[in-house]
């Protein structure tokens, strides 16, 4: 048996940032996650300078041995329409790889790490909650993303009545041949709004890594939309002709469209589990 003041279910940025903020609080904090880290997590991975400052991360120090792509502008268009490129005098954002970023945040969080352990259930006790039958907690925090099992405990039903953004994307390290074919510039991510304005696609180069994806508020035929987008980019010569591997899917809720209970009976939801994605950008 192990007992903690706070048990965070989910080792992504929301959960690990909370643990880091609590590091000097005299509260005992643990993070439970089914994965072992570092783990693959496909994500466009944009982090603003303000976020890095809030998290106490020095960009130069973080970039030692990790990917940190400065962003100084954007190329924006509607698919098939005129492109507009905007450049800024200063760095407005950074590109990170989630496999590196999440592991970095996790290791410095100060929490006890319960990794490789799947959430199996929780039952209420006089003191709070008992998770997986052996882990006691006064407060359980759901930080496991859109499909967070703790959110389900509070009544969330992903895919049933919730208007979610669904996306598919891929990230891979380019070969020398692919690098020669790729016309996307790392400091200028490319955004392509769909013709019906229900979603947008993106191309984002992070050094030798390339991230391509598309998300929409309607999930039917998403794979077809993604295939059409990739073909559109290849025909324009923006990305390599050969894309290795399969696109991976994920989903999230836009705030304030989320209708999930965020706090109840010593259970708190944060991050994508709470549906806190910014509606203007996702």
VOBA-1610 file (N, C-alpha, C; in pm, whole numbers, padded with zeros to 5 digits, always signed):
BEGIN
Unk+00084-00120+00000Unk+00000+00000+00000Unk+00087+00125+00000Unk+00049+00223-00080Unk+00117+00351-00085Unk+00012+00460-00075Unk+00041+00564+00001Unk-00054+00673+00019Unk+00011+00806-00014Unk-00065+00890-00086Unk-00015+01021-00128Unk-00122+01127-00104Unk-00077+01250-00090Unk-00173+01360-00083Unk-00238+01382-00219Unk-00155+01374-00326Unk-00204+01399-00462Unk-00154+01287-00554Unk-00245+01222-00622Unk-00210+01124-00724Unk-00254+01178-00859Unk-00158+01199-00949Unk-00184+01251-01083Unk-00183+01135-01181Unk-00294+01115-01250Unk-00305+01006-01347Unk-00278+01064-01486Unk-00159+01040-01537Unk-00119+01093-01667Unk+00011+01169-01656Unk+00111+01126-01734Unk+00244+01186-01725Unk+00276+01285-01836Unk+00173+01346-01896Unk+00195+01447-01999Unk+00225+01583-01937Unk+00235+01688-02020Unk+00272+01821-01969Unk+00180+01877-01861Unk+00049+01853-01871Unk-00042+01907-01769Unk-00012+01845-01633Unk-00003+01713-01628Unk+00022+01646-01501Unk+00158+01675-01442Unk+00262+01674-01526Unk+00396+01697-01474Unk+00417+01842-01434Unk+00351+01936-01503Unk+00362+02077-01465Unk+00297+02102-01330Unk+00182+02035-01306Unk+00119+02046-01175Unk+00210+01991-01067Unk+00268+01875-01091Unk+00358+01816-00992Unk+00477+01907-00963Unk+00531+01967-01068Unk+00645+02058-01050Unk+00606+02180-00967Unk+00485+02232-00990Unk+00438+02347-00912Unk+00419+02310-00765Unk+00391+02184-00737Unk+00367+02139-00600Unk+00494+02090-00530Unk+00609+02101-00597Unk+00731+02038-00547Unk+00775+02090-00411Unk+00743+02214-00378Unk+00784+02273-00250Unk+00666+02291-00155Unk+00559+02218-00178Unk+00435+02238-00101Unk+00425+02151+00023Unk+00520+02061+00044Unk+00516+01963+00154Unk+00406+01859+00134Unk+00345+01855+00016Unk+00249+01751-00016Unk+00321+01635-00085Unk+00278+01515-00053Unk+00334+01399-00123Unk+00259+01381-00255Unk+00334+01376-00365Unk+00275+01374-00499Unk+00331+01256-00577Unk+00243+01187-00648Unk+00285+01077-00735Unk+00220+01091-00871Unk+00287+01040-00973Unk+00234+01039-01110Unk+00222+00895-01154Unk+00102+00857-01197Unk+00074+00723-01248Unk+00056+00730-01399Unk+00126+00645-01473Unk+00110+00643-01618Unk+00135+00501-01668Unk+00056+00458-01766Unk+00069+00323-01819Unk+00196+00304-01901Unk+00253+00415-01948Unk+00372+00407-02033Unk+00499+00418-01950Unk+00609+00373-02006Unk+00740+00405-01954Unk+00799+00514-02043Unk+00879+00600-01984Unk+00929+00718-02055Unk+01079+00706-02080Unk+01127+00766-02190Unk+01052+00841-02292Unk+00964+00750-02376Unk+00850+00805-02419Unk+00757+00729-02502Unk+00717+00813-02622Unk+00676+00745-02728Unk+00634+00816-02849Unk+00504+00891-02823Unk+00499+01014-02871Unk+00378+01095-02861Unk+00379+01192-02978Unk+00303+01159-03082Unk+00303+01244-03200Unk+00224+01372-03170Unk+00287+01484-03196Unk+00223+01614-03169Unk+00298+01720-03246Unk+00225+01818-03300Unk+00292+01928-03369Unk+00392+01995-03275Unk+00355+02007-03147Unk+00451+02047-03045Unk+00499+02190-03053Unk+00406+02286-03040Unk+00442+02427-03035Unk+00434+02476-02891Unk+00541+02539-02844Unk+00547+02592-02708Unk+00594+02736-02716Unk+00519+02828-02659Unk+00554+02969-02668Unk+00661+03006-02566Unk+00736+03114-02590Unk+00832+03162-02491Unk+00769+03188-02355Unk+00643+03235-02355Unk+00575+03262-02227Unk+00555+03133-02147Unk+00524+03024-02217Unk+00506+02895-02148Unk+00639+02847-02090Unk+00746+02858-02168Unk+00877+02817-02117Unk+00916+02899-01994Unk+00887+03028-01999Unk+00918+03114-01884Unk+00836+03072-01762Unk+00707+03045-01783Unk+00620+03003-01673Unk+00668+02872-01611Unk+00722+02784-01694Unk+00770+02654-01646Unk+00916+02658-01599Unk+00976+02777-01605Unk+01113+02788-01558Unk+01213+02714-01644Unk+01189+02711-01776Unk+01276+02638-01867Unk+01360+02737-01947Unk+01491+02724-01937Unk+01581+02806-02016Unk+01597+02742-02154Unk+01559+02812-02262Unk+01564+02752-02395Unk+01702+02698-02432Unk+01806+02773-02401Unk+01941+02729-02438Unk+01979+02600-02365Unk+01945+02592-02239Unk+01977+02472-02161Unk+01895+02353-02210Unk+01766+02376-02239Unk+01681+02267-02285Unk+01729+02214-02420Unk+01778+02301-02506Unk+01818+02262-02642Unk+01942+02175-02645Unk+02013+02163-02535Unk+02133+02079-02532Unk+02091+01932-02541Unk+02110+01873-02655Unk+02077+01732-02674Unk+01931+01707-02707Unk+01851+01813-02724Unk+01709+01799-02756Unk+01673+01890-02873Unk+01559+01861-02936Unk+01511+01945-03047Unk+01437+02066-02992Unk+01477+02183-03033Unk+01407+02307-02999Unk+01414+02397-03122Unk+01307+02395-03201Unk+01303+02468-03328Unk+01243+02607-03309Unk+01322+02713-03323Unk+01265+02848-03314Unk+01167+02875-03428Unk+01058+02944-03397Unk+00957+02982-03496Unk+00952+03134-03503Unk+00969+03187-03624Unk+00972+03332-03641Unk+00870+03380-03743Unk+00773+03295-03777Unk+00671+03336-03872Unk+00582+03220-03911Unk+00486+03246-04000Unk+00392+03143-04045Unk+00359+03164-04192Unk+00333+03055-04261Unk+00283+03059-04398Unk+00140+03003-04391Unk+00041+03086-04427Unk-00099+03052-04407Unk-00175+03064-04538Unk-00266+02968-04560Unk-00352+02976-04678Unk-00473+02887-04657Unk-00572+02904-04742Unk-00678+02807-04756Unk-00635+02714-04870Unk-00660+02586-04855Unk-00612+02491-04954Unk-00656+02532-05094Unk-00559+02546-05182Unk-00587+02589-05318Unk-00587+02738-05337Unk-00575+02814-05226Unk-00580+02959-05235Unk-00442+03022-05226Unk-00443+03155-05220Unk-00319+03231-05214Unk-00254+03216-05076Unk-00123+03202-05075Unk-00050+03187-04950Unk+00000+03323-04901Unk-00007+03341-04770Unk+00042+03463-04708Unk+00148+03425-04605Unk+00265+03480-04621Unk+00374+03452-04526Unk+00399+03573-04438Unk+00399+03549-04308Unk+00421+03655-04210Unk+00546+03623-04129Unk+00635+03717-04118Unk+00757+03699-04039Unk+00760+03802-03927Unk+00821+03761-03816Unk+00830+03848-03698Unk+00976+03875-03665Unk+00999+03986-03597Unk+01136+04022-03561Unk+01192+03932-03452Unk+01103+03880-03367Unk+01146+03796-03255Unk+01091+03655-03270Unk+01143+03565-03191Unk+01091+03428-03186Unk+00955+03430-03118Unk+00854+03375-03182Unk+00718+03377-03128Unk+00678+03242-03070Unk+00753+03139-03103Unk+00721+03007-03049Unk+00840+02915-03073Unk+00830+02794-03017Unk+00932+02692-03038Unk+00864+02561-03074Unk+00934+02481-03151Unk+00887+02346-03180Unk+00965+02246-03097Unk+00892+02155-03034Unk+00957+02051-02952Unk+00908+01915-03000Unk+00978+01811-02960Unk+00933+01674-02983Unk+00881+01622-02850Unk+00756+01577-02850Unk+00692+01538-02725Unk+00763+01423-02654Unk+00826+01335-02729Unk+00898+01225-02664Unk+01010+01280-02575Unk+01069+01392-02614Unk+01176+01454-02536Unk+01119+01547-02429Unk+01024+01631-02470Unk+00970+01733-02380Unk+00898+01671-02261Unk+00813+01572-02287Unk+00739+01508-02179Unk+00832+01439-02081Unk+00934+01372-02133Unk+01030+01303-02046Unk+01107+01403-01960Unk+01144+01516-02020Unk+01214+01621-01945Unk+01129+01673-01830Unk+01001+01704-01859Unk+00913+01755-01755Unk+00889+01651-01646Unk+00877+01525-01687Unk+00851+01419-01592Unk+00968+01401-01495Unk+01089+01396-01547Unk+01207+01369-01464Unk+01235+01480-01365Unk+01198+01604-01399Unk+01228+01715-01308Unk+01109+01751-01218Unk+00999+01674-01229Unk+00875+01711-01160Unk+00885+01702-01008Unk+00974+01616-00958Unk+00985+01598-00814Unk+00885+01500-00756Unk+00798+01445-00840Unk+00697+01350-00793Unk+00754+01209-00791Unk+00691+01123-00713Unk+00723+00981-00720Unk+00658+00926-00847Unk+00735+00852-00924Unk+00689+00806-01055Unk+00644+00661-01049Unk+00518+00640-01085Unk+00459+00506-01091Unk+00433+00476-01239Unk+00538+00440-01310Unk+00531+00424-01454Unk+00510+00278-01493Unk+00455+00259-01612Unk+00427+00123-01658Unk+00312+00059-01582Unk+00227+00143-01522Unk+00114+00093-01444Unk-00016+00151-01500Unk-00100+00066-01553Unk-00226+00109-01613Unk-00329+00139-01505Unk-00403+00248-01524Unk-00515+00279-01435Unk-00623+00172-01455Unk-00661+00107-01345Unk-00759-00002-01352Unk-00891+00031-01283Unk-00892+00136-01205Unk-01015+00174-01136Unk-00986+00244-01005Unk-01089+00306-00949Unk-01074+00377-00822Unk-01202+00365-00742Unk-01185+00357-00612Unk-01300+00347-00522Unk-01283+00449-00410Unk-01394+00508-00369Unk-01390+00612-00269Unk-01371+00553-00130Unk-01292+00622-00047Unk-01266+00582+00090Unk-01296+00700+00182Unk-01287+00677+00312Unk-01310+00785+00407Unk-01207+00897+00390Unk-01084+00860+00349Unk-00977+00958+00337Unk-00966+01018+00198Unk-01035+00960+00101Unk-01025+01009-00036Unk-01055+00900-00135Unk-00949+00845-00198Unk-00967+00743-00301Unk-00860+00635-00291Unk-00895+00516-00335Unk-00800+00407-00349Unk-00798+00369-00497Unk-00681+00386-00560Unk-00664+00360-00704Unk-00592+00227-00724Unk-00644+00149-00816Unk-00586+00017-00847Unk-00578-00074-00725Unk-00657-00043-00625Unk-00663-00127-00506Unk-00550-00110-00409Unk-00443-00038-00447Unk-00325-00030-00361Unk-00272+00110-00338Unk-00321+00209-00412Unk-00266+00344-00404Unk-00370+00437-00344Unk-00342+00489-00226Unk-00433+00582-00161Unk-00400+00726-00196Unk-00502+00810-00206Unk-00480+00951-00240Unk-00592+01036-00184Unk-00555+01149-00123Unk-00655+01244-00078Unk-00720+01314-00196Unk-00640+01343-00301Unk-00689+01406-00422Unk-00638+01329-00543Unk-00728+01294-00634Unk-00690+01230-00760Unk-00707+01332-00871Unk-00602+01351-00952Unk-00604+01446-01062Unk-00602+01369-01194Unk-00702+01390-01276Unk-00706+01329-01409Unk-00634+01416-01509Unk-00521+01366-01560Unk-00441+01441-01657Unk-00403+01351-01774Unk-00493+01260-01808Unk-00464+01160-01910Unk-00518+01190-02048Unk-00539+01316-02079Unk-00584+01352-02213Unk-00733+01331-02235Unk-00773+01339-02361Unk-00915+01335-02398Unk-00985+01209-02347Unk-00916+01096-02352Unk-00976+00969-02311Unk-00936+00930-02168Unk-00906+01028-02086Unk-00859+01004-01950Unk-00957+00915-01872Unk-00908+00807-01813Unk-00998+00718-01738Unk-01058+00784-01614Unk-00987+00881-01558Unk-01042+00952-01442Unk-01161+01037-01486Unk-01153+01097-01605Unk-01266+01174-01657Unk-01387+01083-01679Unk-01364+00962-01722Unk-01473+00866-01738Unk-01538+00836-01604Unk-01457+00830-01499Unk-01510+00806-01365Unk-01607+00917-01323Unk-01578+01040-01369Unk-01665+01153-01338Unk-01783+01164-01434Unk-01794+01069-01528Unk-01909+01067-01617Unk-01884+01108-01759Unk-01759+01144-01795Unk-01729+01182-01933Unk-01749+01061-02024Unk-01804+01087-02141Unk-01825+00982-02240Unk-01768+01028-02375Unk-01636+01014-02393Unk-01574+01057-02520Unk-01641+00991-02640Unk-01673+01074-02738Unk-01736+01023-02859Unk-01887+01012-02852Unk-01944+01046-02738Unk-02089+01037-02721Unk-02144+01173-02680Unk-02177+01255-02779Unk-02235+01385-02751Unk-02135+01497-02735Unk-02006+01465-02727Unk-01904+01569-02716Unk-01856+01608-02856Unk-01849+01739-02881Unk-01798+01789-03008Unk-01647+01803-02994Unk-01574+01708-03050Unk-01430+01706-03034Unk-01360+01732-03167Unk-01240+01785-03159Unk-01153+01792-03275Unk-01079+01659-03284Unk-01086+01596-03400Unk-01012+01473-03422Unk-00905+01501-03527Unk-00789+01443-03506Unk-00677+01472-03594Unk-00596+01346-03620Unk-00525+01348-03729Unk-00427+01245-03760Unk-00298+01314-03801Unk-00186+01261-03752Unk-00058+01322-03786Unk+00053+01219-03780Unk+00166+01259-03835Unk+00284+01173-03838Unk+00406+01260-03815Unk+00507+01203-03750Unk+00634+01273-03732Unk+00747+01173-03755Unk+00843+01211-03837Unk+00951+01120-03868Unk+01079+01197-03897Unk+01192+01129-03879Unk+01321+01187-03912Unk+01347+01164-04061Unk+01377+01270-04131Unk+01394+01261-04276Unk+01531+01206-04313Unk+01534+01127-04417Unk+01658+01079-04475Unk+01722+01192-04555Unk+01847+01178-04595Unk+01908+01283-04680Unk+01827+01309-04807Unk+01771+01204-04866Unk+01690+01220-04985Unk+01562+01299-04956Unk+01498+01269-04842Unk+01376+01341-04804Unk+01407+01486-04769Unk+01522+01509-04705Unk+01561+01646-04673Unk+01577+01729-04800Unk+01630+01666-04904Unk+01649+01738-05031Unk+01516+01771-05097Unk+01413+01687-05074Unk+01282+01709-05134Unk+01196+01808-05055Unk+01223+01821-04925Unk+01135+01899-04837Unk+01163+02049-04853Unk+01059+02123-04888Unk+01073+02268-04905Unk+01023+02346-04784Unk+00969+02277-04685Unk+00923+02344-04564Unk+01042+02393-04483Unk+01034+02515-04433Unk+01139+02574-04351Unk+01102+02565-04204Unk+01197+02526-04121Unk+01168+02504-03980Unk+01114+02625-03908Unk+01170+02743-03942Unk+01127+02864-03870Unk+00994+02919-03918Unk+00937+02860-04026Unk+00811+02907-04082Unk+00714+02788-04097Unk+00642+02749-03991Unk+00541+02644-04006Unk+00435+02684-04107Unk+00376+02585-04173Unk+00276+02609-04276Unk+00140+02560-04229Unk+00040+02648-04239Unk-00097+02616-04198Unk-00189+02626-04318Unk-00274+02524-04336Unk-00364+02518-04450Unk-00506+02495-04402Unk-00589+02598-04410Unk-00729+02581-04371Unk-00803+02502-04479Unk-00891+02413-04435Unk-00968+02334-04530Unk-01066+02423-04604Unk-01109+02379-04721Unk-01197+02461-04804Unk-01330+02489-04736Unk-01377+02395-04651Unk-01504+02417-04582Unk-01486+02483-04446Unk-01361+02516-04411Unk-01327+02586-04286Unk-01370+02509-04161Unk-01375+02378-04169Unk-01409+02294-04054Unk-01283+02242-03985Unk-01168+02270-04045Unk-01043+02224-03985Unk-00924+02283-04058Unk-00806+02239-04020Unk-00686+02286-04088Unk-00577+02179-04079Unk-00487+02186-04175Unk-00371+02098-04176Unk-00245+02178-04152Unk-00136+02108-04129Unk-00011+02177-04101Unk+00108+02096-04149Unk+00216+02167-04175Unk+00346+02108-04204Unk+00446+02182-04116Unk+00518+02109-04035Unk+00609+02172-03940Unk+00739+02093-03937Unk+00843+02160-03976Unk+00977+02098-03974Unk+01050+02137-03847Unk+01104+02038-03778Unk+01183+02061-03656Unk+01322+02002-03680Unk+01413+02083-03731Unk+01543+02031-03767Unk+01528+01929-03879Unk+01573+01807-03854Unk+01560+01700-03953Unk+01430+01620-03939Unk+01347+01658-03845Unk+01218+01590-03824Unk+01107+01669-03894Unk+01010+01595-03948Unk+00898+01659-04016Unk+00768+01609-03955Unk+00679+01704-03921Unk+00548+01672-03866Unk+00442+01720-03963Unk+00352+01630-04000Unk+00243+01661-04093Unk+00113+01613-04030Unk+00009+01693-04035Unk-00116+01649-03976Unk-00234+01733-04023Unk-00352+01685-03988Unk-00476+01756-04019Unk-00580+01721-03915Unk-00652+01823-03868Unk-00759+01803-03770Unk-00886+01870-03814Unk-01000+01809-03775Unk-01131+01862-03811Unk-01227+01844-03694Unk-01333+01925-03695Unk-01436+01911-03593Unk-01538+01804-03629Unk-01531+01751-03751Unk-01617+01638-03785Unk-01527+01520-03821Unk-01546+01407-03755Unk-01456+01295-03773Unk-01484+01205-03892Unk-01609+01199-03946Unk-01631+01111-04061Unk-01538+01145-04177Unk-01483+01041-04239Unk-01396+01055-04356Unk-01266+01128-04324Unk-01225+01128-04197Unk-01102+01200-04163Unk-00982+01144-04240Unk-00972+01013-04249Unk-00859+00953-04321Unk-00855+00998-04466Unk-00973+01013-04528Unk-00978+01060-04666Unk-00928+01204-04676Unk-00971+01287-04581Unk-00925+01426-04581Unk-00774+01433-04565Unk-00719+01349-04478Unk-00575+01348-04455Unk-00502+01304-04582Unk-00552+01199-04646Unk-00488+01150-04770Unk-00491+01258-04878Unk-00602+01329-04892Unk-00612+01437-04990Unk-00515+01550-04958Unk-00499+01579-04830Unk-00408+01685-04788Unk-00263+01648-04821Unk-00225+01525-04791Unk-00089+01480-04820Unk-00063+01486-04970Unk-00159+01442-05049Unk-00144+01446-05194Unk-00130+01590-05243Unk-00208+01680-05186Unk-00201+01823-05221Unk-00061+01878-05193Unk-00005+01844-05077Unk+00128+01892-05041Unk+00235+01834-05132Unk+00222+01707-05164Unk+00321+01642-05250Unk+00316+01697-05392Unk+00196+01725-05441Unk+00184+01781-05576Unk+00247+01919-05584Unk+00245+01992-05472Unk+00306+02126-05469Unk+00453+02121-05431Unk+00505+02001-05403Unk+00646+01986-05371Unk+00685+02037-05235Unk+00588+02045-05141Unk+00620+02096-05008Unk+00679+01989-04917Unk+00646+01863-04940Unk+00692+01754-04855Unk+00748+01642-04943Unk+00825+01549-04885Unk+00880+01439-04964Unk+00771+01350-05023Unk+00804+01287-05134Unk+00708+01197-05200Unk+00683+01071-05119Unk+00783+01029-05044Unk+00773+00905-04966Unk+00753+00938-04819Unk+00635+00905-04765Unk+00605+00928-04623Unk+00609+00792-04552Unk+00702+00771-04459Unk+00713+00642-04393Unk+00613+00627-04280Unk+00566+00506-04257Unk+00482+00479-04142Unk+00338+00522-04161Unk+00260+00506-04053Unk+00117+00538-04053Unk+00089+00664-03973Unk-00015+00736-04014Unk-00061+00851-03937Unk-00129+00801-03810Unk-00107+00871-03701Unk-00167+00835-03572Unk-00277+00936-03538Unk-00381+00887-03471Unk-00495+00971-03439Unk-00497+01017-03295Unk-00560+01129-03271Unk-00586+01177-03135Unk-00704+01274-03140Unk-00755+01310-03025Unk-00871+01398-03018Unk-00859+01489-02896Unk-00930+01602-02902Unk-00935+01691-02787Unk-01060+01778-02796Unk-01101+01829-02681Unk-01217+01917-02672Unk-01172+02062-02669Unk-01253+02149-02730Unk-01226+02292-02727Unk-01301+02358-02612Unk-01230+02441-02538Unk-01294+02519-02432Unk-01357+02642-02497Unk-01480+02685-02467Unk-01566+02637-02360Unk-01673+02537-02405Unk-01649+02463-02514Unk-01748+02366-02558Unk-01750+02241-02471Unk-01644+02221-02396Unk-01639+02103-02309Unk-01745+02113-02201Unk-01809+02003-02173Unk-01914+02000-02072Unk-01883+01894-01966Unk-01757+01885-01930Unk-01716+01787-01831Unk-01712+01849-01691Unk-01749+01770-01592Unk-01731+01813-01454Unk-01582+01816-01425Unk-01532+01930-01378Unk-01389+01945-01355Unk-01347+01913-01213Unk-01439+01924-01119Unk-01404+01902-00979Unk-01523+01842-00907Unk-01499+01727-00843Unk-01606+01664-00767Unk-01548+01556-00676Unk-01589+01559-00551Unk-01553+01451-00458Unk-01404+01422-00456Unk-01323+01528-00441Unk-01178+01513-00432Unk-01116+01453-00559Unk-01176+01486-00674Unk-01123+01449-00804Unk-01121+01575-00891Unk-01008+01600-00957Unk-00989+01720-01038Unk-00941+01680-01177Unk-00996+01744-01280Unk-00950+01724-01417Unk-00872+01846-01464Unk-00762+01822-01538Unk-00682+01931-01591Unk-00641+01898-01735Unk-00593+02000-01808Unk-00544+01978-01943Unk-00652+01930-02038Unk-00614+01844-02132Unk-00709+01793-02230Unk-00815+01706-02166Unk-00788+01649-02052Unk-00891+01571-01982Unk-01006+01660-01941Unk-00977+01788-01918Unk-01079+01885-01880Unk-01137+01959-02001Unk-01078+01940-02118Unk-01124+02012-02236Unk-01082+02157-02237Unk-00955+02184-02209Unk-00909+02321-02194Unk-00833+02374-02315Unk-00845+02307-02431Unk-00776+02357-02550Unk-00834+02492-02593Unk-00747+02583-02631Unk-00786+02717-02672Unk-00856+02709-02808Unk-00977+02760-02814Unk-01061+02741-02933Unk-01003+02806-03059Unk-00932+02919-03045Unk-00882+02990-03163Unk-00765+02921-03231Unk-00696+02832-03159Unk-00577+02769-03217Unk-00573+02618-03199Unk-00654+02565-03107Unk-00646+02422-03079Unk-00529+02389-02988
//
